[in-house]
Amino acid sequence: MNLSATIILAFGMSMDAFAASIGKGASLHKPKFSEALRTGLIFGVVETLTPLIGWCLGLLASQVVLDWNHWVAFVLLVFLGIRMVYEGIRGDDGEEAPKLQRHGFWLLVTTAIATSLDAMAVGVGLAFLQVNIIETALAIGCATMIMSTLGMMLGRFIGPLLGKRAEILGGVVLIGIGCQILYSHFSALS
């Protein structure tokens, strides 16, 4: 795979994380750049590891991974999205609840895993091609770190415009990403 194909693949794989990080940034109270970078690093590390895991699994049992990855991503994203919508509605009782200053580590890791399962599936496919998986995975991780950091900072500006609805919108975005993953899988079968 040449350099331009690797860059296109890397940024394509980062789009789910970008969308999720916009929602995460919008649901926080004026997230600082350090929080955006922290989120970007977590998403980037997970997105670096998942194609490597997928590549290893592709060498072992590709069909099993491909049969289930869309369901795992769907369930995780819908669960996290419903949780965010619930928290947004619960906080909408007429009184402004203080917004979070930062997201918990495990919440970010879970979201990163859910948005990076497509990268694992790509890793499975890359196991059958002559590619340098380390370089490709690092490119995907770096692109995801950049896009997630930018997404958090974009969410910082969107959040005040949306007010209490930002967390609800973030949850709806996660649910939408999960549904899109499931739809893509089933539309590819037909």
C-alpha positions in Angstrom: 0.0 0.0 0.0 1.5 3.4 -1.0 1.7 6.5 1.2 -1.4 8.2 -0.2 -3.5 5.1 0.3 -2.3 4.8 3.9 -3.1 8.4 4.6 -6.6 8.1 3.1 -7.2 4.9 5.1 -5.9 6.5 8.3 -8.2 9.6 8.1 -11.1 7.4 6.9 -10.7 5.3 10.0 -10.6 8.3 12.3 -14.1 9.7 11.3 -16.1 7.8 13.8 -13.8 8.9 16.6 -14.0 12.5 15.3 -17.8 12.5 15.4 -17.8 10.9 18.9 -15.2 13.4 20.2 -17.3 16.4 19.0 -20.1 15.0 21.2 -17.7 14.4 24.1 -16.4 18.0 23.8 -19.9 19.5 23.6 -21.0 17.7 26.8 -18.1 19.2 28.8 -17.9 22.6 30.4 -15.3 24.5 28.2 -12.8 21.6 27.8 -9.2 22.7 27.9 -6.8 21.8 25.2 -5.1 19.4 27.7 -8.4 17.5 28.0 -8.9 17.4 24.2 -5.3 16.1 23.8 -5.9 13.5 26.5 -9.0 12.3 24.7 -7.1 12.3 21.4 -4.3 10.3 22.9 -6.7 7.7 24.3 -8.6 7.4 21.0 -5.4 7.3 19.1 -3.8 4.6 21.2 -6.9 2.4 21.0 -7.2 3.1 17.2 -3.5 2.1 16.8 -4.0 -1.2 18.7 -7.2 -2.4 17.1 -5.8 -2.8 13.5 -2.9 -4.7 15.0 -5.3 -7.0 16.9 -7.4 -7.4 13.8 -4.3 -8.2 11.8 -3.4 -10.9 14.3 -6.9 -12.2 14.4 -7.0 -12.2 10.6 -4.1 -14.5 10.5 -5.9 -16.8 12.9 -9.6 -16.7 12.3 -10.8 -13.9 10.1 -14.4 -15.0 9.5 -15.3 -15.2 13.2 -14.1 -11.6 13.8 -15.9 -10.3 10.7 -19.1 -12.0 11.7 -19.4 -10.3 15.1 -17.5 -7.0 15.1 -20.4 -4.9 13.8 -22.7 -6.2 16.6 -20.2 -5.5 19.3 -19.7 -1.9 18.0 -23.4 -1.4 17.6 -24.2 -2.6 21.2 -21.4 -0.5 22.8 -22.2 2.7 20.9 -26.0 2.4 21.5 -25.4 1.7 25.2 -23.1 4.7 25.6 -25.4 6.9 23.5 -28.5 6.0 25.5 -26.6 6.7 28.7 -25.6 10.1 27.4 -29.2 10.9 26.3 -30.5 9.8 29.7 -28.0 12.0 31.5 -28.9 14.9 29.3 -32.6 14.5 29.9 -32.1 13.8 33.6 -30.2 17.1 33.9 -33.0 18.9 32.1 -35.3 19.5 35.1 -35.4 23.3 34.8 -32.2 23.8 36.9 -28.8 23.9 35.2 -26.7 21.0 36.4 -23.0 21.7 36.4 -21.3 20.2 33.4 -18.4 17.9 33.7 -14.8 19.2 33.5 -13.5 15.9 32.0 -14.7 12.5 31.1 -13.7 9.4 33.0 -10.8 7.4 31.6 -12.8 4.2 31.2 -15.7 5.9 29.5 -13.3 7.3 26.9 -11.6 3.9 26.5 -15.0 2.2 26.0 -16.1 4.9 23.5 -12.7 4.5 21.7 -13.0 0.8 21.5 -16.6 1.0 20.2 -15.6 3.5 17.5 -12.4 1.6 16.5 -13.9 -1.9 15.8 -14.1 -1.0 12.1 -10.3 -0.5 12.3 -10.0 -4.0 13.7 -12.0 -5.3 10.7 -9.6 -3.4 8.4 -6.7 -5.0 10.3 -8.2 -8.4 9.5 -8.3 -7.5 5.8 -4.8 -6.1 5.9 -3.6 -9.5 7.1 -4.2 -10.8 3.6 -2.3 -7.9 1.9 1.4 -7.2 1.8 1.5 -4.1 4.0 3.6 -3.0 6.9 1.0 -3.3 9.6 3.0 -1.3 12.2 3.3 1.7 9.9 -0.3 1.5 8.9 -1.5 1.1 12.5 0.6 4.1 13.6 -0.8 6.2 10.7 -4.3 5.3 11.7 -3.6 6.1 15.4 -1.9 9.4 14.6 -4.8 10.5 12.3 -7.3 9.5 15.0 -5.4 11.4 17.7 -5.4 14.5 15.5 -9.0 14.3 14.5 -10.3 13.4 18.1 -8.4 16.3 19.5 -9.8 18.7 16.9 -13.3 17.2 17.5 -13.1 17.9 21.2 -12.1 21.5 20.6 -14.9 21.8 18.0 -17.3 20.4 20.6 -16.1 23.1 23.0 -17.6 25.7 20.7 -20.7 23.7 19.8 -21.5 22.9 23.5 -22.3 26.4 24.6 -24.6 26.9 21.6 -26.5 23.8 22.4 -26.6 24.2 26.2 -28.1 21.2 28.0 -28.9 19.5 24.7 -25.2 19.0 23.9 -25.1 15.7 25.9 -28.3 14.5 24.3 -26.9 15.4 20.8 -23.7 13.6 21.6 -25.6 10.5 22.6 -27.7 10.6 19.5 -24.5 10.9 17.4 -23.1 7.7 19.1 -26.3 5.9 18.5 -26.3 7.0 14.9 -22.7 5.8 14.4 -23.7 2.4 15.9 -26.7 2.2 13.5 -24.6 3.3 10.6 -22.0 0.5 11.3 -24.9 -2.1 11.5 -26.5 -0.7 8.3 -23.2 -0.8 6.4 -22.7 -4.4 7.4 -26.1 -5.5 6.3 -26.1 -3.4 3.1 -22.8 -5.0 2.1 -24.4 -8.5 2.4 -27.1 -7.7 -0.1 
